[in-house]
Amino acid sequence: MPSFKCRDIGMNCGWEASASNVDELMKKIAEHAREAHGITEIPQDLVEKVKSAIKE
Ligand SMILES: [Zn+2]
């Protein structure tokens, strides 16, 4: 099950999430980024960073 920790991309944030697949997890991450970090649209370099931080 893929999981992600906000901390792993250098955020000072204790949020973590897991989902049944990467697409679902990316949706959760996008929602969290918007609500907690004010990132309305995740730039491509951040997407890459997030993807490399996801543990399967
Ligand atoms: Zn966060």
N, CA, C, O and the ligand as a Tripos MOL2 file, in Angstrom:
@<TRIPOS>MOLECULE
protein
  225   223    57     0     0
PROTEIN
NO_CHARGES

@<TRIPOS>ATOM
      1 N           0.8420   -1.1990    0.0000 N.3       1 MET1
      2 CA          0.0000    0.0000    0.0000 C.3       1 MET1
      3 C           0.8800    1.2530    0.0000 C.2       1 MET1
      4 O           1.6770    1.4410    0.9200 O.2       1 MET1
      5 N           0.7500    2.1080   -1.0100 N.am      2 PRO2
      6 CA          1.5930    3.2980   -1.0520 C.3       2 PRO2
      7 C           1.3000    4.2600    0.0900 C.2       2 PRO2
      8 O           0.1460    4.4840    0.4530 O.2       2 PRO2
      9 N           2.3610    4.8220    0.6460 N.am      3 SER3
     10 CA          2.1940    5.7880    1.7290 C.3       3 SER3
     11 C           3.1310    6.9700    1.5180 C.2       3 SER3
     12 O           4.1330    6.8860    0.8080 O.2       3 SER3
     13 N           2.7680    8.0670    2.1570 N.am      4 PHE4
     14 CA          3.5130    9.3080    1.9690 C.3       4 PHE4
     15 C           3.5580   10.0920    3.2730 C.2       4 PHE4
     16 O           2.5610   10.1900    3.9900 O.2       4 PHE4
     17 N           4.7180   10.6430    3.5670 N.am      5 LYS5
     18 CA          4.8670   11.5360    4.7170 C.3       5 LYS5
     19 C           5.3040   12.9050    4.2170 C.2       5 LYS5
     20 O           6.2900   13.0400    3.4930 O.2       5 LYS5
     21 N           4.5500   13.9080    4.6180 N.am      6 CYS6
     22 CA          4.8590   15.2820    4.2210 C.3       6 CYS6
     23 C           6.2990   15.6590    4.6010 C.2       6 CYS6
     24 O           6.9950   16.3580    3.8650 O.2       6 CYS6
     25 N           6.7110   15.1780    5.7550 N.am      7 ARG7
     26 CA          8.0610   15.4210    6.2630 C.3       7 ARG7
     27 C           9.1410   14.9970    5.2590 C.2       7 ARG7
     28 O          10.1920   15.6290    5.1610 O.2       7 ARG7
     29 N           8.8670   13.9320    4.5270 N.am      8 ASP8
     30 CA          9.8530   13.3810    3.5900 C.3       8 ASP8
     31 C          10.1680   14.2970    2.4100 C.2       8 ASP8
     32 O          11.1650   14.0930    1.7170 O.2       8 ASP8
     33 N           9.3260   15.3020    2.1780 N.am      9 ILE9
     34 CA          9.6750   16.2680    1.1330 C.3       9 ILE9
     35 C          10.1370   17.5840    1.7550 C.2       9 ILE9
     36 O          10.1590   18.6240    1.0970 O.2       9 ILE9
     37 N          10.5070   17.5190    3.0330 N.am     10 GLY10
     38 CA         11.1110   18.6700    3.6820 C.3      10 GLY10
     39 C          10.1290   19.6460    4.3050 C.2      10 GLY10
     40 O          10.5120   20.7410    4.7160 O.2      10 GLY10
     41 N           8.8430   19.2450    4.3760 N.am     11 MET11
     42 CA          7.8530   20.0970    5.0180 C.3      11 MET11
     43 C           7.9340   19.9020    6.5350 C.2      11 MET11
     44 O           8.1780   18.7960    7.0170 O.2      11 MET11
     45 N           7.7260   20.9800    7.2680 N.am     12 ASN12
     46 CA          7.6580   20.8960    8.7180 C.3      12 ASN12
     47 C           6.2120   20.5540    9.0890 C.2      12 ASN12
     48 O           5.4620   21.4040    9.5700 O.2      12 ASN12
     49 N           5.8420   19.3090    8.8590 N.am     13 CYS13
     50 CA          4.4440   18.9010    8.9170 C.3      13 CYS13
     51 C           4.4030   17.4210    9.2680 C.2      13 CYS13
     52 O           5.1540   16.6260    8.7020 O.2      13 CYS13
     53 N           3.5410   17.0510   10.1860 N.am     14 GLY14
     54 CA          3.4830   15.6580   10.6230 C.3      14 GLY14
     55 C           2.4650   14.8130    9.8750 C.2      14 GLY14
     56 O           2.1940   13.6780   10.2650 O.2      14 GLY14
     57 N           1.8960   15.3600    8.7930 N.am     15 TRP15
     58 CA          0.8400   14.6560    8.0690 C.3      15 TRP15
     59 C           1.3860   13.4540    7.3120 C.2      15 TRP15
     60 O           2.4560   13.5140    6.7080 O.2      15 TRP15
     61 N           0.6530   12.3950    7.3560 N.am     16 GLU16
     62 CA          0.9880   11.2460    6.5210 C.3      16 GLU16
     63 C          -0.2880   10.5630    6.0670 C.2      16 GLU16
     64 O          -1.3350   10.6740    6.7050 O.2      16 GLU16
     65 N          -0.1800    9.8530    4.9480 N.am     17 ALA17
     66 CA         -1.3710    9.2130    4.3950 C.3      17 ALA17
     67 C          -0.9780    7.9640    3.6310 C.2      17 ALA17
     68 O           0.1610    7.8050    3.1920 O.2      17 ALA17
     69 N          -1.9560    7.0830    3.4870 N.am     18 SER18
     70 CA         -1.7550    5.9350    2.6110 C.3      18 SER18
     71 C          -3.0610    5.7080    1.8580 C.2      18 SER18
     72 O          -4.1220    6.1720    2.2750 O.2      18 SER18
     73 N          -2.9670    4.9910    0.7500 N.am     19 ALA19
     74 CA         -4.1490    4.7200   -0.0580 C.3      19 ALA19
     75 C          -3.9250    3.4110   -0.7960 C.2      19 ALA19
     76 O          -2.8180    2.8720   -0.8120 O.2      19 ALA19
     77 N          -4.9890    2.9090   -1.4050 N.am     20 SER20
     78 CA         -4.8740    1.6090   -2.0660 C.3      20 SER20
     79 C          -4.0390    1.6620   -3.3380 C.2      20 SER20
     80 O          -3.5120    0.6420   -3.7830 O.2      20 SER20
     81 N          -3.9180    2.8530   -3.9250 N.am     21 ASN21
     82 CA         -3.0310    2.9990   -5.0860 C.3      21 ASN21
     83 C          -2.4870    4.4270   -5.1490 C.2      21 ASN21
     84 O          -2.9530    5.3220   -4.4440 O.2      21 ASN21
     85 N          -1.4860    4.6130   -6.0150 N.am     22 VAL22
     86 CA         -0.7820    5.8900   -6.0800 C.3      22 VAL22
     87 C          -1.7100    7.0270   -6.5200 C.2      22 VAL22
     88 O          -1.6080    8.1430   -6.0100 O.2      22 VAL22
     89 N          -2.6170    6.7470   -7.4670 N.am     23 ASP23
     90 CA         -3.5430    7.7910   -7.9280 C.3      23 ASP23
     91 C          -4.4040    8.3260   -6.7880 C.2      23 ASP23
     92 O          -4.5890    9.5350   -6.6460 O.2      23 ASP23
     93 N          -4.9280    7.4050   -5.9780 N.am     24 GLU24
     94 CA         -5.7370    7.8040   -4.8250 C.3      24 GLU24
     95 C          -4.8950    8.6080   -3.8360 C.2      24 GLU24
     96 O          -5.3480    9.6110   -3.2840 O.2      24 GLU24
     97 N          -3.6730    8.1510   -3.6270 N.am     25 LEU25
     98 CA         -2.7840    8.8290   -2.6980 C.3      25 LEU25
     99 C          -2.4650   10.2360   -3.1960 C.2      25 LEU25
    100 O          -2.4520   11.1810   -2.4060 O.2      25 LEU25
    101 N          -2.2080   10.3870   -4.4960 N.am     26 MET26
    102 CA         -1.9190   11.7070   -5.0630 C.3      26 MET26
    103 C          -3.1000   12.6570   -4.8520 C.2      26 MET26
    104 O          -2.9040   13.8500   -4.6210 O.2      26 MET26
    105 N          -4.3270   12.1280   -4.9310 N.am     27 LYS27
    106 CA         -5.5090   12.9600   -4.6920 C.3      27 LYS27
    107 C          -5.5430   13.4610   -3.2590 C.2      27 LYS27
    108 O          -5.8380   14.6280   -3.0000 O.2      27 LYS27
    109 N          -5.2330   12.5480   -2.3180 N.am     28 LYS28
    110 CA         -5.2020   12.9300   -0.9070 C.3      28 LYS28
    111 C          -4.1230   13.9720   -0.6610 C.2      28 LYS28
    112 O          -4.3220   14.9270    0.0900 O.2      28 LYS28
    113 N          -2.9700   13.7740   -1.3080 N.am     29 ILE29
    114 CA         -1.8480   14.6940   -1.1380 C.3      29 ILE29
    115 C          -2.2080   16.0670   -1.6950 C.2      29 ILE29
    116 O          -1.9080   17.0870   -1.0740 O.2      29 ILE29
    117 N          -2.8530   16.1000   -2.8720 N.am     30 ALA30
    118 CA         -3.2520   17.3760   -3.4720 C.3      30 ALA30
    119 C          -4.2190   18.1220   -2.5660 C.2      30 ALA30
    120 O          -4.1250   19.3390   -2.4090 O.2      30 ALA30
    121 N          -5.1550   17.3770   -1.9660 N.am     31 GLU31
    122 CA         -6.1260   17.9660   -1.0510 C.3      31 GLU31
    123 C          -5.4330   18.5350    0.1940 C.2      31 GLU31
    124 O          -5.7350   19.6400    0.6440 O.2      31 GLU31
    125 N          -4.5050   17.7560    0.7320 N.am     32 HIS32
    126 CA         -3.7550   18.1990    1.9100 C.3      32 HIS32
    127 C          -2.9030   19.4220    1.5830 C.2      32 HIS32
    128 O          -2.8370   20.3660    2.3710 O.2      32 HIS32
    129 N          -2.2560   19.4060    0.4310 N.am     33 ALA33
    130 CA         -1.4000   20.5200    0.0250 C.3      33 ALA33
    131 C          -2.2110   21.8120   -0.0320 C.2      33 ALA33
    132 O          -1.7400   22.8760    0.3690 O.2      33 ALA33
    133 N          -3.4390   21.6970   -0.5380 N.am     34 ARG34
    134 CA         -4.3060   22.8680   -0.6580 C.3      34 ARG34
    135 C          -4.7830   23.3500    0.7100 C.2      34 ARG34
    136 O          -4.7190   24.5400    1.0170 O.2      34 ARG34
    137 N          -5.2640   22.4040    1.5330 N.am     35 GLU35
    138 CA         -5.8520   22.7860    2.8180 C.3      35 GLU35
    139 C          -4.8190   23.1900    3.8580 C.2      35 GLU35
    140 O          -5.0410   24.1260    4.6260 O.2      35 GLU35
    141 N          -3.6870   22.4850    3.8850 N.am     36 ALA36
    142 CA         -2.7110   22.7240    4.9450 C.3      36 ALA36
    143 C          -1.5930   23.6660    4.5220 C.2      36 ALA36
    144 O          -1.0280   24.3680    5.3610 O.2      36 ALA36
    145 N          -1.2670   23.6930    3.2410 N.am     37 HIS37
    146 CA         -0.1040   24.4640    2.8050 C.3      37 HIS37
    147 C          -0.4410   25.5560    1.8030 C.2      37 HIS37
    148 O           0.4500   26.2740    1.3480 O.2      37 HIS37
    149 N          -1.7140   25.6900    1.4520 N.am     38 GLY38
    150 CA         -2.1240   26.7500    0.5410 C.3      38 GLY38
    151 C          -1.6020   26.5800   -0.8740 C.2      38 GLY38
    152 O          -1.5370   27.5400   -1.6420 O.2      38 GLY38
    153 N          -1.2260   25.3400   -1.2180 N.am     39 ILE39
    154 CA         -0.7370   25.0630   -2.5780 C.3      39 ILE39
    155 C          -1.9420   24.6250   -3.4150 C.2      39 ILE39
    156 O          -2.3980   23.4870   -3.3050 O.2      39 ILE39
    157 N          -2.4510   25.5270   -4.2460 N.am     40 THR40
    158 CA         -3.6600   25.2060   -4.9990 C.3      40 THR40
    159 C          -3.3580   24.3160   -6.1910 C.2      40 THR40
    160 O          -4.1720   23.4770   -6.5760 O.2      40 THR40
    161 N          -2.1830   24.5050   -6.7680 N.am     41 GLU41
    162 CA         -1.7910   23.6620   -7.8920 C.3      41 GLU41
    163 C          -0.3550   23.2030   -7.6630 C.2      41 GLU41
    164 O           0.5540   24.0200   -7.5160 O.2      41 GLU41
    165 N          -0.1640   21.8950   -7.6340 N.am     42 ILE42
    166 CA          1.1670   21.3670   -7.3360 C.3      42 ILE42
    167 C           2.0380   21.4570   -8.5870 C.2      42 ILE42
    168 O           1.7170   20.8590   -9.6140 O.2      42 ILE42
    169 N           3.1470   22.2070   -8.5020 N.am     43 PRO43
    170 CA          4.0270   22.3110   -9.6790 C.3      43 PRO43
    171 C           4.6890   20.9740  -10.0050 C.2      43 PRO43
    172 O           4.8490   20.1190   -9.1340 O.2      43 PRO43
    173 N           5.0730   20.8050  -11.2740 N.am     44 GLN44
    174 CA          5.6030   19.5230  -11.7480 C.3      44 GLN44
    175 C           6.8090   19.0440  -10.9370 C.2      44 GLN44
    176 O           6.9270   17.8530  -10.6500 O.2      44 GLN44
    177 N           7.6950   19.9560  -10.5680 N.am     45 ASP45
    178 CA          8.8810   19.5200   -9.8060 C.3      45 ASP45
    179 C           8.4910   18.9720   -8.4370 C.2      45 ASP45
    180 O           9.1340   18.0640   -7.9120 O.2      45 ASP45
    181 N           7.4140   19.5470   -7.8620 N.am     46 LEU46
    182 CA          6.9390   19.0480   -6.5780 C.3      46 LEU46
    183 C           6.2520   17.6880   -6.7390 C.2      46 LEU46
    184 O           6.3560   16.8220   -5.8710 O.2      46 LEU46
    185 N           5.5560   17.5160   -7.8550 N.am     47 VAL47
    186 CA          4.9360   16.2170   -8.1490 C.3      47 VAL47
    187 C           6.0180   15.1270   -8.1840 C.2      47 VAL47
    188 O           5.8500   14.0510   -7.6100 O.2      47 VAL47
    189 N           7.1310   15.4270   -8.8690 N.am     48 GLU48
    190 CA          8.2360   14.4680   -8.9570 C.3      48 GLU48
    191 C           8.8010   14.1590   -7.5750 C.2      48 GLU48
    192 O           9.0920   13.0080   -7.2500 O.2      48 GLU48
    193 N           8.9490   15.2020   -6.7740 N.am     49 LYS49
    194 CA          9.4760   15.0670   -5.4210 C.3      49 LYS49
    195 C           8.5530   14.1860   -4.5740 C.2      49 LYS49
    196 O           9.0020   13.2960   -3.8510 O.2      49 LYS49
    197 N           7.2560   14.4620   -4.6850 N.am     50 VAL50
    198 CA          6.2500   13.6930   -3.9530 C.3      50 VAL50
    199 C           6.2950   12.2300   -4.3920 C.2      50 VAL50
    200 O           6.2910   11.3260   -3.5570 O.2      50 VAL50
    201 N           6.3370   12.0060   -5.7010 N.am     51 LYS51
    202 CA          6.3280   10.6350   -6.2230 C.3      51 LYS51
    203 C           7.5500    9.8490   -5.7490 C.2      51 LYS51
    204 O           7.4460    8.6640   -5.4340 O.2      51 LYS51
    205 N           8.7030   10.5100   -5.7020 N.am     52 SER52
    206 CA          9.8940    9.7910   -5.2540 C.3      52 SER52
    207 C           9.8700    9.5480   -3.7450 C.2      52 SER52
    208 O          10.5880    8.6840   -3.2430 O.2      52 SER52
    209 N           9.0400   10.3140   -3.0180 N.am     53 ALA53
    210 CA          8.9410   10.1260   -1.5640 C.3      53 ALA53
    211 C           7.8730    9.0890   -1.1870 C.2      53 ALA53
    212 O           7.8000    8.6710   -0.0320 O.2      53 ALA53
    213 N           7.0540    8.6780   -2.1460 N.am     54 ILE54
    214 CA          6.0130    7.6810   -1.8680 C.3      54 ILE54
    215 C           6.6460    6.3040   -1.7010 C.2      54 ILE54
    216 O           7.4210    5.8370   -2.5360 O.2      54 ILE54
    217 N           6.2860    5.6830   -0.5990 N.am     55 LYS55
    218 CA          6.7800    4.3190   -0.3390 C.3      55 LYS55
    219 C           5.6880    3.3110   -0.6190 C.2      55 LYS55
    220 O           4.5810    3.4070   -0.0880 O.2      55 LYS55
    221 N           6.0070    2.3530   -1.4500 N.am     56 GLU56
    222 CA          5.0110    1.3350   -1.8220 C.3      56 GLU56
    223 C           5.0250    0.1730   -0.8380 C.2      56 GLU56
    224 O           4.2550   -0.7750   -0.9910 O.2      56 GLU56
    225 ZN          1.7440   18.7600    5.0920 Zn       57 ZN57
@<TRIPOS>BOND
     1     1     2 1
     2     2     3 1
     3     3     4 2
     4     3     5 am
     5     5     6 1
     6     6     7 1
     7     7     8 2
     8     7     9 am
     9     9    10 1
    10    10    11 1
    11    11    12 2
    12    11    13 am
    13    13    14 1
    14    14    15 1
    15    15    16 2
    16    15    17 am
    17    17    18 1
    18    18    19 1
    19    19    20 2
    20    19    21 am
    21    21    22 1
    22    22    23 1
    23    23    24 2
    24    23    25 am
    25    25    26 1
    26    26    27 1
    27    27    28 2
    28    27    29 am
    29    29    30 1
    30    30    31 1
    31    31    32 2
    32    31    33 am
    33    33    34 1
    34    34    35 1
    35    35    36 2
    36    35    37 am
    37    37    38 1
    38    38    39 1
    39    39    40 2
    40    39    41 am
    41    41    42 1
    42    42    43 1
    43    43    44 2
    44    43    45 am
    45    45    46 1
    46    46    47 1
    47    47    48 2
    48    47    49 am
    49    49    50 1
    50    50    51 1
    51    51    52 2
    52    51    53 am
    53    53    54 1
    54    54    55 1
    55    55    56 2
    56    55    57 am
    57    57    58 1
    58    58    59 1
    59    59    60 2
    60    59    61 am
    61    61    62 1
    62    62    63 1
    63    63    64 2
    64    63    65 am
    65    65    66 1
    66    66    67 1
    67    67    68 2
    68    67    69 am
    69    69    70 1
    70    70    71 1
    71    71    72 2
    72    71    73 am
    73    73    74 1
    74    74    75 1
    75    75    76 2
    76    75    77 am
    77    77    78 1
    78    78    79 1
    79    79    80 2
    80    79    81 am
    81    81    82 1
    82    82    83 1
    83    83    84 2
    84    83    85 am
    85    85    86 1
    86    86    87 1
    87    87    88 2
    88    87    89 am
    89    89    90 1
    90    90    91 1
    91    91    92 2
    92    91    93 am
    93    93    94 1
    94    94    95 1
    95    95    96 2
    96    95    97 am
    97    97    98 1
    98    98    99 1
    99    99   100 2
   100    99   101 am
   101   101   102 1
   102   102   103 1
   103   103   104 2
   104   103   105 am
   105   105   106 1
   106   106   107 1
   107   107   108 2
   108   107   109 am
   109   109   110 1
   110   110   111 1
   111   111   112 2
   112   111   113 am
   113   113   114 1
   114   114   115 1
   115   115   116 2
   116   115   117 am
   117   117   118 1
   118   118   119 1
   119   119   120 2
   120   119   121 am
   121   121   122 1
   122   122   123 1
   123   123   124 2
   124   123   125 am
   125   125   126 1
   126   126   127 1
   127   127   128 2
   128   127   129 am
   129   129   130 1
   130   130   131 1
   131   131   132 2
   132   131   133 am
   133   133   134 1
   134   134   135 1
   135   135   136 2
   136   135   137 am
   137   137   138 1
   138   138   139 1
   139   139   140 2
   140   139   141 am
   141   141   142 1
   142   142   143 1
   143   143   144 2
   144   143   145 am
   145   145   146 1
   146   146   147 1
   147   147   148 2
   148   147   149 am
   149   149   150 1
   150   150   151 1
   151   151   152 2
   152   151   153 am
   153   153   154 1
   154   154   155 1
   155   155   156 2
   156   155   157 am
   157   157   158 1
   158   158   159 1
   159   159   160 2
   160   159   161 am
   161   161   162 1
   162   162   163 1
   163   163   164 2
   164   163   165 am
   165   165   166 1
   166   166   167 1
   167   167   168 2
   168   167   169 am
   169   169   170 1
   170   170   171 1
   171   171   172 2
   172   171   173 am
   173   173   174 1
   174   174   175 1
   175   175   176 2
   176   175   177 am
   177   177   178 1
   178   178   179 1
   179   179   180 2
   180   179   181 am
   181   181   182 1
   182   182   183 1
   183   183   184 2
   184   183   185 am
   185   185   186 1
   186   186   187 1
   187   187   188 2
   188   187   189 am
   189   189   190 1
   190   190   191 1
   191   191   192 2
   192   191   193 am
   193   193   194 1
   194   194   195 1
   195   195   196 2
   196   195   197 am
   197   197   198 1
   198   198   199 1
   199   199   200 2
   200   199   201 am
   201   201   202 1
   202   202   203 1
   203   203   204 2
   204   203   205 am
   205   205   206 1
   206   206   207 1
   207   207   208 2
   208   207   209 am
   209   209   210 1
   210   210   211 1
   211   211   212 2
   212   211   213 am
   213   213   214 1
   214   214   215 1
   215   215   216 2
   216   215   217 am
   217   217   218 1
   218   218   219 1
   219   219   220 2
   220   219   221 am
   221   221   222 1
   222   222   223 1
   223   223   224 2
@<TRIPOS>SUBSTRUCTURE
     1 MET1         2 RESIDUE 1 A MET
     2 PRO2         6 RESIDUE 1 A PRO
     3 SER3        10 RESIDUE 1 A SER
     4 PHE4        14 RESIDUE 1 A PHE
     5 LYS5        18 RESIDUE 1 A LYS
     6 CYS6        22 RESIDUE 1 A CYS
     7 ARG7        26 RESIDUE 1 A ARG
     8 ASP8        30 RESIDUE 1 A ASP
     9 ILE9        34 RESIDUE 1 A ILE
    10 GLY10       38 RESIDUE 1 A GLY
    11 MET11       42 RESIDUE 1 A MET
    12 ASN12       46 RESIDUE 1 A ASN
    13 CYS13       50 RESIDUE 1 A CYS
    14 GLY14       54 RESIDUE 1 A GLY
    15 TRP15       58 RESIDUE 1 A TRP
    16 GLU16       62 RESIDUE 1 A GLU
    17 ALA17       66 RESIDUE 1 A ALA
    18 SER18       70 RESIDUE 1 A SER
    19 ALA19       74 RESIDUE 1 A ALA
    20 SER20       78 RESIDUE 1 A SER
    21 ASN21       82 RESIDUE 1 A ASN
    22 VAL22       86 RESIDUE 1 A VAL
    23 ASP23       90 RESIDUE 1 A ASP
    24 GLU24       94 RESIDUE 1 A GLU
    25 LEU25       98 RESIDUE 1 A LEU
    26 MET26      102 RESIDUE 1 A MET
    27 LYS27      106 RESIDUE 1 A LYS
    28 LYS28      110 RESIDUE 1 A LYS
    29 ILE29      114 RESIDUE 1 A ILE
    30 ALA30      118 RESIDUE 1 A ALA
    31 GLU31      122 RESIDUE 1 A GLU
    32 HIS32      126 RESIDUE 1 A HIS
    33 ALA33      130 RESIDUE 1 A ALA
    34 ARG34      134 RESIDUE 1 A ARG
    35 GLU35      138 RESIDUE 1 A GLU
    36 ALA36      142 RESIDUE 1 A ALA
    37 HIS37      146 RESIDUE 1 A HIS
    38 GLY38      150 RESIDUE 1 A GLY
    39 ILE39      154 RESIDUE 1 A ILE
    40 THR40      158 RESIDUE 1 A THR
    41 GLU41      162 RESIDUE 1 A GLU
    42 ILE42      166 RESIDUE 1 A ILE
    43 PRO43      170 RESIDUE 1 A PRO
    44 GLN44      174 RESIDUE 1 A GLN
    45 ASP45      178 RESIDUE 1 A ASP
    46 LEU46      182 RESIDUE 1 A LEU
    47 VAL47      186 RESIDUE 1 A VAL
    48 GLU48      190 RESIDUE 1 A GLU
    49 LYS49      194 RESIDUE 1 A LYS
    50 VAL50      198 RESIDUE 1 A VAL
    51 LYS51      202 RESIDUE 1 A LYS
    52 SER52      206 RESIDUE 1 A SER
    53 ALA53      210 RESIDUE 1 A ALA
    54 ILE54      214 RESIDUE 1 A ILE
    55 LYS55      218 RESIDUE 1 A LYS
    56 GLU56      222 RESIDUE 1 A GLU
    57 ZN57       225 GROUP 0 **** ****
